[in-house]
Amino acid sequence: MVFYGQPRNEDGSISFSAEGTNSVFTVDLSRLKPDVQKVAFTVTCDGSHTVSSLNHLSIQIESGNTSLISGQVELSGRQEAALILGEVYRRNGDWKFVFIAQGFNGGLKPLAEYYGVNVADEPAPVTPPPAPPAPPKVSLSKVSLTKEKPAISLAKKANFGEIRINLNWHRGSGSGGLLGGMFGSNKAIDLDLGAFVELADGYKSVVQALGNAFGNYHSEPYVQMQGDDRTGEALDGEWLHINGREWKEIRQVLIYAFIYQGVPSWDKTDGVVTLHVPEQPPIESRLTEGDNKRTLCAIARLVNENGSIRVERINQYFRGQEEMDRAFGWGFRWSRGSK
């Protein structure tokens, strides 16, 4: 761990310095040990403060005096006391970067435990009052849905908060290096995120950029697209938000991704969908086993089971939304759309 109290790691490949409100980490990728697969950049708030109390928060990747990537965190309404700003990670021998901007309401302790670091609790008072039984400890390690482990259930809550679903992918293999996977020279694939939504009263709708059906967060269907990344070059991909405060009104949400533009090449998209629920570990499903004759992947389904959220991996491929509709029996009427 490298921070203001320990400004260098043991081999000096990572160092920290600060001036005013600016903090700088210098990372020598060539000197990192071979078993280092990831370097995470985080921020924590002191006391009872949350990141929403900050005036500004951003991360920038530079090489020499050249800015390569920057990402600004939207702070309004955020309840987290600790954030993972981004990660530099090793993949297929190259270094890449992902902007995350996700965190933990509990601050440093759950953040540290997420990366496998134990943080001692504050010393108890000499004469502490009787404490209620502690709730079961929630593991904050990332959960990956696979063939062997295709589903997970999140315990029932009155309010799940803002449920955020992220689709991220790369345009192609590019030329290697830190940005090679993100900004390749291959023709861009426009991979879009979408959802079929069924409410508790039987109302059904489609949420996707195609046809400008962006949905609504505060009213039916309580699901909304947050934009349309047509290149895969956006730092944080595409986002779909579900209003977890209204989860009782939702019966199920079918999450899918489809190639709107470009030649289907699922193995080169390196696509991954990640579900973020406050105070829960990220749940990840990768777009594997792709069929390049089909342009759509039904990725996962969120099902309301007596107020809990059951997340089921699907990973089935179709020629389009209409074929997927027939396979799962949603019963929509389809016509051509554009964006």
Backbone torsions as a table, in degrees:
resi	resn	phi	psi	omega
1	MET	NA	130.9	179.4
2	VAL	-118.7	124.4	179.0
3	PHE	-157.4	-171.0	-174.8
4	TYR	-61.1	-29.4	179.2
5	GLY	-83.9	-13.3	178.8
6	GLN	-145.9	80.4	-166.9
7	PRO	-74.6	-2.1	177.6
8	ARG	-142.4	148.1	170.8
9	ASN	-83.6	176.8	-170.0
10	GLU	-64.4	-31.4	-179.2
11	ASP	-101.4	3.3	176.6
12	GLY	74.3	10.8	-179.8
13	SER	-75.8	-17.8	177.3
14	ILE	-131.6	131.3	178.2
15	SER	-136.4	158.5	-175.5
16	PHE	-126.4	141.3	171.8
17	SER	-146.5	155.9	-178.3
18	ALA	-140.7	144.2	175.3
19	GLU	-144.5	110.3	-176.5
20	GLY	65.1	-126.4	179.7
21	THR	-93.5	4.5	-179.9
22	ASN	-100.6	129.2	174.8
23	SER	-116.4	136.4	-175.4
24	VAL	-125.8	126.9	170.7
25	PHE	-107.6	126.2	175.6
26	THR	-103.0	120.3	-175.4
27	VAL	-119.6	121.9	174.8
28	ASP	-98.2	95.2	-175.0
29	LEU	-59.7	-33.6	-177.1
30	SER	-68.8	-20.0	-177.9
31	ARG	-98.8	-6.4	179.5
32	LEU	-66.6	141.6	-179.6
33	LYS	-64.0	149.4	-177.1
34	PRO	-58.1	-27.5	-178.5
35	ASP	-84.0	-1.8	174.6
36	VAL	-82.1	112.8	-178.0
37	GLN	-103.3	-14.9	-173.0
38	LYS	-156.1	141.5	171.8
39	VAL	-125.7	118.0	-177.2
40	ALA	-102.7	140.4	177.9
41	PHE	-112.8	122.7	-171.6
42	THR	-130.5	166.4	175.4
43	VAL	-140.7	140.8	177.3
44	THR	-129.8	152.8	179.2
45	CYS	-106.7	145.1	179.9
46	ASP	-80.9	154.9	173.9
47	GLY	59.2	-135.6	-178.0
48	SER	-96.6	10.7	-177.5
49	HIS	-74.1	155.2	172.7
50	THR	-121.9	168.8	-176.6
51	VAL	-65.0	-19.4	179.3
52	SER	-66.6	-16.4	178.5
53	SER	-80.7	-8.5	179.4
54	LEU	-79.5	150.7	177.1
55	ASN	-80.1	-31.4	-174.9
56	HIS	-160.6	142.5	177.2
57	LEU	-149.9	123.7	-179.7
58	SER	-152.2	166.1	176.1
59	ILE	-132.3	141.3	-178.7
60	GLN	-136.6	133.8	176.8
61	ILE	-101.9	125.4	-178.4
62	GLU	-126.3	150.1	170.8
63	SER	-125.2	111.1	-171.8
64	GLY	65.8	-124.9	177.0
65	ASN	-102.5	11.6	-177.5
66	THR	-101.8	126.4	176.3
67	SER	-82.2	123.8	-179.2
68	LEU	-94.9	-45.1	-174.9
69	ILE	-146.6	143.1	170.5
70	SER	-140.7	147.6	178.5
71	GLY	-141.7	130.4	-179.6
72	GLN	-106.5	135.2	-178.1
73	VAL	-89.8	127.4	173.1
74	GLU	-75.1	118.5	-170.9
75	LEU	-98.2	-19.5	-174.2
76	SER	-60.0	124.7	175.5
77	GLY	78.7	1.1	-178.1
78	ARG	-72.8	137.7	-178.3
79	GLN	-105.8	-5.5	-175.2
80	GLU	-71.4	144.0	172.6
81	ALA	-99.5	-8.3	177.3
82	ALA	-145.2	138.8	-178.6
83	LEU	-129.8	144.2	164.1
84	ILE	-92.0	109.3	-178.0
85	LEU	-73.2	-43.4	-178.8
86	GLY	-175.2	171.7	-179.2
87	GLU	-137.1	136.3	165.7
88	VAL	-96.2	123.5	-174.9
89	TYR	-134.7	154.2	-178.6
90	ARG	-93.9	127.4	178.7
91	ARG	-142.2	122.5	179.8
92	ASN	53.2	38.0	176.4
93	GLY	84.9	-5.8	179.8
94	ASP	-111.6	155.7	175.8
95	TRP	-97.1	132.6	-179.9
96	LYS	-131.2	169.0	-179.2
97	PHE	-131.7	140.2	174.7
98	VAL	-129.6	132.6	175.8
99	PHE	-87.2	125.8	-172.3
100	ILE	-112.6	-57.2	179.5
101	ALA	54.9	42.5	175.9
102	GLN	-124.6	155.2	-176.9
103	GLY	-162.6	-152.7	-170.0
104	PHE	-135.9	131.7	178.0
105	ASN	-63.7	-29.3	-175.7
106	GLY	-77.7	-3.8	175.4
107	GLY	85.6	-142.9	-170.6
108	LEU	-62.9	-41.4	-172.7
109	LYS	-59.8	-55.4	178.4
110	PRO	-65.9	-30.2	176.1
111	LEU	-63.1	-47.7	-179.7
112	ALA	-63.7	-41.9	-179.7
113	GLU	-65.0	-31.5	177.3
114	TYR	-59.8	-33.6	178.8
115	TYR	-99.3	15.3	173.4
116	GLY	81.4	19.2	179.0
117	VAL	-105.5	125.9	179.3
118	ASN	-84.8	129.3	177.8
119	VAL	-115.2	124.2	-178.2
120	ALA	-67.4	141.9	175.5
121	ASP	-68.6	159.5	175.3
122	GLU	-62.4	142.6	178.1
123	PRO	-57.6	138.5	-180.0
124	ALA	-73.7	150.2	175.4
125	PRO	-59.6	160.2	-178.3
126	VAL	-61.1	-42.1	178.6
127	THR	-122.2	75.9	-176.8
128	PRO	-72.2	146.5	173.4
129	PRO	-70.7	157.5	178.2
130	PRO	-57.3	131.8	-178.3
131	ALA	-103.1	143.4	176.0
132	PRO	-67.3	157.9	178.2
133	PRO	-56.3	135.3	-179.7
134	ALA	-70.3	140.0	176.5
135	PRO	-66.4	157.8	177.9
136	PRO	-55.4	137.5	-179.7
137	LYS	-69.4	130.4	-179.9
138	VAL	-92.7	124.5	175.8
139	SER	-72.5	128.4	-178.5
140	LEU	-100.9	15.4	174.8
141	SER	-72.6	145.7	179.8
142	LYS	-59.2	139.3	177.9
143	VAL	-106.1	126.6	177.5
144	SER	-108.7	123.3	176.6
145	LEU	-83.5	129.1	-176.8
146	THR	-136.1	178.5	174.4
147	LYS	-56.9	-40.9	-176.8
148	GLU	-75.2	-30.8	178.9
149	LYS	-130.4	80.9	-170.0
150	PRO	-87.1	-2.4	-175.1
151	ALA	-151.4	156.5	174.8
152	ILE	-150.3	147.0	179.1
153	SER	-116.5	136.6	175.9
154	LEU	-102.6	132.0	-173.8
155	ALA	-57.9	149.2	-178.5
156	LYS	-59.6	136.5	176.1
157	LYS	-141.2	152.2	177.0
158	ALA	-70.6	-28.6	-176.8
159	ASN	-146.8	111.1	178.7
160	PHE	-84.4	-5.4	-179.2
161	GLY	73.9	-156.2	-178.3
162	GLU	-85.0	111.2	178.2
163	ILE	-89.3	123.0	-174.3
164	ARG	-118.1	127.6	179.9
165	ILE	-115.9	125.9	-175.6
166	ASN	-116.1	134.2	170.7
167	LEU	-111.7	123.5	177.5
168	ASN	-131.8	144.0	-178.6
169	TRP	-157.8	170.3	177.7
170	HIS	-115.5	148.9	-179.1
171	ARG	-67.4	-35.7	-176.0
172	GLY	179.1	-173.2	-174.8
173	SER	-73.6	-25.2	178.5
174	GLY	61.5	-151.7	-175.4
175	SER	-109.7	11.8	178.0
176	GLY	87.9	-175.6	-179.2
177	GLY	80.3	-176.2	-175.7
178	LEU	-56.8	-39.3	-176.6
179	LEU	-105.5	2.4	-175.1
180	GLY	-58.5	-42.5	-177.6
181	GLY	-72.3	-23.9	-177.3
182	MET	-88.6	-39.1	-171.9
183	PHE	-122.0	58.6	-178.6
184	GLY	-73.4	170.0	-178.5
185	SER	-90.9	-6.3	179.9
186	ASN	-68.2	159.8	177.3
187	LYS	-62.4	133.3	-172.7
188	ALA	-67.0	141.8	171.6
189	ILE	-101.0	126.6	176.7
190	ASP	-91.6	94.8	-178.9
191	LEU	-97.9	121.6	-174.1
192	ASP	-111.0	148.0	176.4
193	LEU	-97.0	145.0	178.5
194	GLY	-155.3	172.5	-178.8
195	ALA	-153.1	141.4	163.4
196	PHE	-95.0	132.5	-177.1
197	VAL	-124.0	129.8	173.6
198	GLU	-121.0	126.1	178.8
199	LEU	-88.8	169.8	-177.0
200	ALA	-62.6	-27.7	-179.5
201	ASP	-87.5	5.8	178.2
202	GLY	95.0	-7.9	178.3
203	TYR	-65.2	135.4	-178.3
204	LYS	-125.9	146.2	177.7
205	SER	-153.4	163.5	177.7
206	VAL	-111.5	134.0	177.0
207	VAL	-120.5	115.8	-179.5
208	GLN	-167.9	161.1	178.5
209	ALA	-68.9	-34.7	179.0
210	LEU	-61.4	125.6	-176.7
211	GLY	80.2	7.7	-179.2
212	ASN	55.0	35.3	179.1
213	ALA	-92.6	70.3	-172.3
214	PHE	-81.4	-7.2	176.8
215	GLY	77.6	-168.1	-179.2
216	ASN	-148.4	133.4	-177.2
217	TYR	-83.2	-39.4	-171.6
218	HIS	-90.9	-15.7	176.3
219	SER	-135.9	178.7	-177.7
220	GLU	-49.9	132.8	10.9
221	PRO	-95.3	12.9	-179.8
222	TYR	66.5	22.2	178.2
223	VAL	-136.0	135.1	-175.0
224	GLN	-146.4	133.9	170.4
225	MET	-71.8	147.2	-178.1
226	GLN	-109.6	15.5	-179.8
227	GLY	142.5	-178.2	-176.9
228	ASP	-140.0	106.5	177.0
229	ASP	-90.3	108.0	-174.0
230	ARG	-88.8	-2.5	-174.6
231	THR	-122.8	-20.5	-171.7
232	GLY	82.9	4.1	-178.6
233	GLU	-90.2	-14.4	177.1
234	ALA	-61.7	137.9	-175.4
235	LEU	-57.1	-40.7	-174.1
236	ASP	-113.7	18.4	172.8
237	GLY	65.4	-143.4	180.0
238	GLU	-111.4	148.1	-177.2
239	TRP	-125.6	142.7	173.5
240	LEU	-126.0	125.4	-178.3
241	HIS	-107.9	137.0	175.7
242	ILE	-116.3	132.5	-179.2
243	ASN	-78.4	94.9	-177.8
244	GLY	-67.5	-15.7	175.1
245	ARG	-69.1	-22.4	-179.5
246	GLU	-109.4	22.5	-177.3
247	TRP	-57.5	-31.1	179.0
248	LYS	-62.1	-21.3	-179.6
249	GLU	-88.5	-6.1	-174.8
250	ILE	-109.1	132.9	177.9
251	ARG	-91.5	-45.5	179.6
252	GLN	-161.7	155.1	175.4
253	VAL	-134.1	122.1	177.8
254	LEU	-99.9	116.4	-176.9
255	ILE	-95.8	133.6	179.1
256	TYR	-143.8	163.8	174.3
257	ALA	-131.0	141.4	179.8
258	PHE	-139.3	148.1	179.4
259	ILE	-87.2	104.8	-179.7
260	TYR	-78.9	-31.4	-176.0
261	GLN	-147.2	139.4	180.0
262	GLY	108.5	161.8	-179.5
263	VAL	-77.5	128.7	179.5
264	PRO	-55.8	123.7	177.6
265	SER	-153.2	72.7	-172.3
266	TRP	-59.9	-34.6	-176.8
267	ASP	-67.6	-21.0	-178.8
268	LYS	-96.0	-12.1	-179.5
269	THR	-74.4	-24.9	-176.9
270	ASP	52.6	39.6	-174.0
271	GLY	-73.6	142.7	177.1
272	VAL	-147.0	136.3	175.5
273	VAL	-111.6	130.7	-178.2
274	THR	-125.0	130.8	178.7
275	LEU	-100.0	125.4	178.8
276	HIS	-115.1	118.0	175.3
277	VAL	-119.5	130.2	-178.4
278	PRO	-50.5	135.4	177.8
279	GLU	64.2	20.3	176.8
280	GLN	-127.1	153.7	176.7
281	PRO	-67.2	146.9	174.6
282	PRO	-59.7	141.3	178.8
283	ILE	-114.2	122.8	-170.7
284	GLU	-118.5	140.3	172.4
285	SER	-136.6	124.6	-177.8
286	ARG	-94.5	146.7	-179.8
287	LEU	-83.6	84.3	-177.8
288	THR	-108.8	173.4	177.0
289	GLU	57.0	34.5	-175.4
290	GLY	-65.4	145.4	175.9
291	ASP	-107.0	108.7	-174.4
292	ASN	-71.9	-1.7	172.4
293	LYS	-88.7	-4.9	-177.2
294	ARG	-125.6	143.4	-171.0
295	THR	-105.2	3.8	-176.7
296	LEU	-135.1	139.5	176.7
297	CYS	-121.4	119.3	169.0
298	ALA	-78.0	110.9	-168.4
299	ILE	-89.7	-54.5	-173.5
300	ALA	-157.0	163.9	178.4
301	ARG	-130.8	134.3	173.7
302	LEU	-103.9	120.4	-174.7
303	VAL	-118.7	133.7	175.3
304	ASN	-82.5	109.0	178.1
305	GLU	-111.2	91.9	179.4
306	ASN	55.3	38.5	176.9
307	GLY	95.4	-14.8	175.1
308	SER	-87.6	169.1	176.7
309	ILE	-111.6	117.9	173.6
310	ARG	-102.7	121.9	-179.8
311	VAL	-104.0	120.6	-175.9
312	GLU	-118.1	127.6	174.3
313	ARG	-75.7	136.0	177.8
314	ILE	-115.1	-61.1	176.3
315	ASN	54.3	51.5	175.3
316	GLN	-116.0	146.6	-172.5
317	TYR	-113.4	143.3	-175.8
318	PHE	-139.9	168.4	179.0
319	ARG	-81.1	-10.1	178.7
320	GLY	169.3	-178.8	-176.9
321	GLN	-62.9	-37.6	-176.7
322	GLU	-65.3	-41.5	178.6
323	GLU	-66.0	-39.9	176.9
324	MET	-64.8	-40.3	176.8
325	ASP	-55.3	-48.1	-179.5
326	ARG	-64.0	-38.5	-177.3
327	ALA	-64.6	-35.0	-177.0
328	PHE	-105.4	-0.1	172.6
329	GLY	70.3	41.0	179.5
330	TRP	-82.5	-32.0	173.8
331	GLY	80.6	30.2	176.4
332	PHE	-78.6	159.5	171.0
333	ARG	-105.1	129.2	-170.0
334	TRP	-112.4	145.7	171.6
335	SER	-144.6	166.0	-177.6
336	ARG	-65.2	143.4	177.4
337	GLY	-135.1	167.1	177.8
338	SER	-147.7	171.9	178.0
339	LYS	-141.2	NA	NA
